[in-house]
Amino acid sequence: MTQMPPFNHRRVPQLPGVVIGGRLPIHIWPRHMMWAFEWQDTQQTIDLKRGEPWFYIRFETFDPSRPVRLVEAEMAPPLKEYIAGMTGVTNYVNRTFSLFKTAEKRRPSQLLFRKHRG
């Protein structure tokens, strides 16, 4: 998955800096998406308005002709435990790419369970 600045959204006034994107393999590195911003002109304020995009998400697949299907998932115990094992690693390790192989080995065989709405 790739997180990108909202390049198709015209903002007036423009933000006083740059939205920083990133890329991660969400099948082995699930996490909350956060907004990364490099504030270049600290004399200007940042006003974020409800409904305005902060970033775009692009899902990548091995077969680009295959559509992406999103489903709502439960925050089940296996997922909570798996995420907890990765929480805070960015405080100690630069370039988390080096941890992806370890995360893949630790990943439970079934991580997501579809959320049922009754």
Secondary structure by P-SEA (a helix, b strand, c coil): cbbbccccccccccccbbbbbbccccccccccbbbbbbcccccbbbbbccccccbbbbbbcccccbbbbbbbbcccaaaaaaaaaaccccccccccccaaaaaaaacccccbbbbbcc
